[in-house]
Amino acid sequence: MSKVLKLNPLYMEKIWGYEKWILSTHKNGISFVDSDQRNLLECIGRELPILIKEIKANNNLSVQVHPSDDYANKYENDFGKTECWYVLDADKDATLICGLKDGVTKEDFKNALECSNVEGLLKRINVKVGDMIYIPAGTVHAVEGGIKILEIQQCSDVTYRIYDWGRDREVHIDKALDVINFNSDVNYGRIENFTRLESPYFIVEKLIIDGEYIDHCGDNYCVYICLNGSGTITMEKNGNAISISELDTIYISQNIGCKINGSIEVLKVVDKITLN
């Protein structure tokens, strides 16, 4: 059944800030539809293979890594987690941790963990509003304080915490060492002059619209997230119009045409692997 839904997030307070699960059918947190807070999973009748969050970091998140599908399926009864971050807001000189310094081996990293000297092996990058950072499974990473991002990821909630800045929380060193990719040739990090990212799991495009834009979701559903401005999304078949403004999120099921009007900047997210 065709669906066009305006979403409401599930809010989660964290010790470092907050998360809003904007689009989620995961068992650990399901987002809502419209002002009446209907359950998204019940509305669409199936799980979605991607999950989208807004993350606000007042302080550093833990240094962590996510497993691949094979490892997560075997040990966690969940999917792996490849993700990307679109920077919505960032303090001056804000940084993120994305990967390890060149040449770091598994033995180097294990020794650094045992000596509480892991910070010296982490690769930091400066970020600003509008940057896109690609984090495939196996990449060591952390969002640092003073940053707000949109995170587009596989529908998974598996995280292996490596280092937590002195906070007394559980770490998962053995599993982390199993899944970290120490190959420096792996493609990850900032996408310069971002307009489009295609991963094995999702496509993310930035659209800047001034006037009218006609689009069509193909065999897989798509999601529009308003970054700036305001406008309307009008459905091709019935002419129904939905207003959108900053951080509004619209889910559109397969094979639906639409027209976006306004002065507006959006992220369009397209699922590449539809779950049956």
C-alpha positions as CSV (number, residue, x, y, z in Angstrom):
1,M,0.0,0.0,0.0
2,S,1.3,3.5,-0.9
3,K,2.4,5.6,2.0
4,V,3.4,9.2,2.4
5,L,4.1,9.9,6.1
6,K,5.4,12.9,8.0
7,L,7.5,11.5,10.9
8,N,8.1,12.5,14.5
9,P,11.3,11.3,16.3
10,L,11.8,9.2,19.3
11,Y,13.9,11.3,21.8
12,M,16.6,9.7,23.8
13,E,18.6,11.6,26.4
14,K,22.3,10.6,26.7
15,I,25.1,11.5,29.1
16,W,26.8,13.4,26.3
17,G,23.7,15.1,24.8
18,Y,20.8,13.5,23.0
19,E,19.6,11.4,20.0
20,K,16.4,11.7,18.1
21,W,15.6,8.5,16.1
22,I,13.9,10.3,13.2
23,L,13.3,7.2,11.0
24,S,13.4,3.9,12.8
25,T,11.7,0.5,12.9
26,H,14.4,-1.1,15.1
27,K,13.2,-3.0,18.1
28,N,15.3,-0.8,20.4
29,G,13.5,2.4,19.3
30,I,10.6,3.0,16.9
31,S,9.8,6.5,15.6
32,F,6.4,8.0,15.2
33,V,4.1,9.3,12.5
34,D,2.3,12.7,12.5
35,S,1.1,14.5,15.6
36,D,-0.9,11.6,16.9
37,Q,2.3,9.6,17.6
38,R,1.3,6.5,15.7
39,N,4.0,3.7,15.6
40,L,5.9,3.8,12.3
41,L,6.4,0.1,12.1
42,E,2.6,-0.5,12.6
43,C,1.9,2.1,9.9
44,I,4.0,0.6,7.2
45,G,3.8,-3.1,8.2
46,R,7.5,-3.9,7.7
47,E,11.0,-3.3,9.0
48,L,13.2,-0.8,7.1
49,P,16.8,-1.5,6.4
50,I,18.0,2.0,7.3
51,L,17.8,4.2,10.4
52,I,18.2,8.0,10.6
53,K,19.1,9.9,13.7
54,E,19.7,13.5,14.8
55,I,22.6,13.5,17.3
56,K,23.6,16.5,19.4
57,A,26.9,16.1,21.2
58,N,27.5,18.5,24.0
59,N,30.4,16.3,25.1
60,N,32.4,13.6,23.3
61,L,30.8,10.3,22.5
62,S,32.8,7.2,23.2
63,V,35.4,6.1,20.7
64,Q,33.7,3.1,19.0
65,V,33.4,0.8,16.1
66,H,30.6,-1.2,14.4
67,P,30.7,-4.7,12.9
68,S,30.0,-5.9,9.4
69,D,26.8,-7.8,8.6
70,D,28.5,-11.2,8.9
71,Y,29.9,-10.5,12.3
72,A,26.8,-8.9,13.7
73,N,24.5,-11.6,12.4
74,K,26.7,-14.3,13.9
75,Y,27.3,-12.7,17.4
76,E,24.5,-10.1,17.9
77,N,21.4,-11.3,16.0
78,D,21.4,-7.9,14.3
79,F,22.7,-6.2,11.2
80,G,26.1,-4.6,10.8
81,K,26.4,-0.8,10.8
82,T,27.7,1.3,8.0
83,E,26.8,4.9,8.4
84,C,27.4,8.5,7.3
85,W,27.2,11.9,9.1
86,Y,25.9,15.1,7.7
87,V,27.0,18.1,9.9
88,L,24.1,20.3,10.8
89,D,25.9,22.5,13.3
90,A,29.4,22.7,14.6
91,D,31.4,25.0,17.0
92,K,34.4,26.8,15.6
93,D,37.3,24.4,15.2
94,A,35.1,21.4,15.9
95,T,36.6,18.0,15.2
96,L,35.5,14.4,14.8
97,I,37.4,11.2,15.1
98,C,37.4,9.2,11.9
99,G,39.8,6.3,11.6
100,L,43.3,5.6,12.8
101,K,46.5,7.3,11.9
102,D,48.3,5.8,8.9
103,G,50.3,2.7,9.6
104,V,48.6,1.7,12.9
105,T,48.5,-2.1,13.2
106,K,46.3,-4.3,15.3
107,E,49.2,-4.9,17.6
108,D,49.9,-1.2,17.9
109,F,46.3,-0.5,18.8
110,K,46.1,-3.4,21.3
111,N,49.3,-2.2,23.0
112,A,48.0,1.4,23.2
113,L,44.8,0.2,24.8
114,E,46.7,-1.7,27.4
115,C,48.8,1.3,28.2
116,S,45.9,3.8,28.1
117,N,47.5,5.7,25.3
118,V,44.9,5.2,22.6
119,E,44.2,8.9,22.0
120,G,47.6,9.3,20.2
121,L,46.5,6.8,17.5
122,L,43.2,8.4,16.5
123,K,42.8,10.5,13.4
124,R,40.9,13.8,13.9
125,I,39.4,15.9,11.2
126,N,38.0,19.4,11.4
127,V,34.4,19.8,10.3
128,K,31.9,22.5,9.4
129,V,28.3,22.7,8.6
130,G,27.5,20.9,5.3
131,D,30.3,18.3,5.6
132,M,29.5,14.7,4.9
133,I,31.5,12.0,6.6
134,Y,31.4,8.3,5.5
135,I,31.9,5.7,8.2
136,P,31.8,2.1,6.8
137,A,31.6,-0.8,9.3
138,G,35.0,-1.4,10.9
139,T,36.0,2.3,11.1
140,V,37.0,3.6,14.5
141,H,35.1,6.8,15.1
142,A,33.6,9.3,17.6
143,V,31.5,12.4,17.4
144,E,33.1,15.0,19.6
145,G,31.5,17.8,21.7
146,G,30.0,20.9,20.1
147,I,28.6,19.1,17.0
148,K,25.1,18.2,15.7
149,I,24.7,15.7,12.9
150,L,22.3,13.7,10.9
151,E,23.3,10.1,10.9
152,I,22.1,7.8,8.2
153,Q,22.9,4.2,8.9
154,Q,21.9,0.6,8.5
155,C,19.1,-0.5,10.8
156,S,21.3,-1.7,13.6
157,D,22.0,-0.9,17.2
158,V,25.3,-2.7,17.7
159,T,28.2,-0.6,19.0
160,Y,31.5,-1.8,20.4
161,R,32.9,0.9,22.8
162,I,36.7,1.1,22.7
163,Y,37.5,4.2,24.9
164,D,35.2,6.4,26.9
165,W,37.3,9.4,28.1
166,G,37.4,8.2,31.7
167,R,33.7,7.6,32.1
168,D,32.9,4.4,33.9
169,R,31.0,2.6,31.2
170,E,31.5,-0.9,29.8
171,V,34.0,-1.3,26.9
172,H,34.1,-4.2,24.4
173,I,37.8,-4.5,23.5
174,D,37.9,-8.1,22.3
175,K,35.0,-7.7,19.8
176,A,36.3,-4.3,18.7
177,L,39.7,-5.7,17.9
178,D,37.9,-8.5,15.9
179,V,36.0,-6.0,13.7
180,I,38.3,-2.9,13.3
181,N,39.6,-2.6,9.7
182,F,43.3,-1.8,9.9
183,N,43.6,-1.5,6.1
184,S,44.5,2.1,5.4
185,D,43.2,1.8,1.8
186,V,39.6,1.6,2.9
187,N,37.5,4.4,1.6
188,Y,36.1,6.5,4.5
189,G,36.1,10.0,5.8
190,R,35.0,13.4,4.5
191,I,33.5,13.7,1.1
192,E,34.7,16.9,-0.4
193,N,32.0,19.2,-1.9
194,F,29.3,16.8,-1.0
195,T,26.3,16.4,-3.2
196,R,25.9,12.6,-3.4
197,L,27.1,9.5,-1.5
198,E,26.3,6.0,-2.6
199,S,27.1,3.2,-0.2
200,P,26.1,-0.5,-0.5
201,Y,23.1,0.2,1.7
202,F,21.8,3.7,0.9
203,I,22.2,6.7,-1.4
204,V,22.2,10.2,0.1
205,E,21.8,13.3,-2.1
206,K,21.7,17.0,-1.2
207,L,19.1,18.9,-3.3
208,I,19.0,22.7,-3.4
209,I,15.6,23.7,-4.8
210,D,14.4,27.1,-5.7
211,G,11.0,26.8,-7.3
212,E,9.8,23.3,-8.4
213,Y,11.5,19.9,-8.4
214,I,9.9,16.8,-9.7
215,D,11.0,13.4,-8.4
216,H,9.9,9.8,-8.3
217,C,10.7,7.0,-5.8
218,G,11.6,3.9,-7.7
219,D,11.5,0.3,-6.5
220,N,12.7,1.3,-3.0
221,Y,11.3,3.8,-0.6
222,C,12.9,7.2,-0.1
223,V,13.1,9.8,2.7
224,Y,13.3,13.6,2.4
225,I,14.8,15.6,5.3
226,C,14.5,19.3,5.2
227,L,17.8,21.0,6.1
228,N,16.9,24.7,5.5
229,G,14.0,26.7,4.1
230,S,10.4,25.7,3.7
231,G,8.1,24.4,1.1
232,T,5.6,21.6,0.2
233,I,5.7,18.1,-1.1
234,T,2.8,17.3,-3.4
235,M,1.9,13.7,-4.3
236,E,1.5,13.0,-8.1
237,K,-1.5,10.7,-7.8
238,N,-3.9,12.5,-5.4
239,G,-2.5,16.0,-5.2
240,N,-2.2,15.9,-1.5
241,A,0.4,18.5,-0.2
242,I,2.5,18.2,2.9
243,S,4.3,21.3,4.3
244,I,7.9,20.9,5.3
245,S,10.4,23.1,7.2
246,E,13.7,22.6,9.0
247,L,14.3,19.0,10.1
248,D,10.9,17.8,9.0
249,T,11.2,14.3,7.7
250,I,8.9,12.7,5.0
251,Y,8.8,8.9,4.3
252,I,7.6,8.0,0.8
253,S,7.0,4.4,-0.2
254,Q,7.9,2.7,-3.5
255,N,6.8,4.0,-6.9
256,I,5.3,7.3,-5.9
257,G,5.9,10.5,-7.8
258,C,6.0,13.8,-6.1
259,K,6.7,17.5,-6.6
260,I,8.7,19.7,-4.2
261,N,8.0,23.4,-4.3
262,G,9.7,26.2,-2.3
263,S,13.1,27.6,-1.5
264,I,14.5,24.7,0.3
265,E,17.5,22.5,0.9
266,V,16.9,18.8,1.5
267,L,18.7,15.5,1.9
268,K,17.1,12.7,-0.1
269,V,17.9,9.2,1.3
270,V,17.1,6.2,-0.9
271,D,17.2,2.6,0.5
272,K,19.2,0.2,-1.6
273,I,18.4,-3.1,0.2
274,T,14.7,-3.5,0.8
275,L,13.9,-6.1,3.5
276,N,11.1,-8.6,2.6
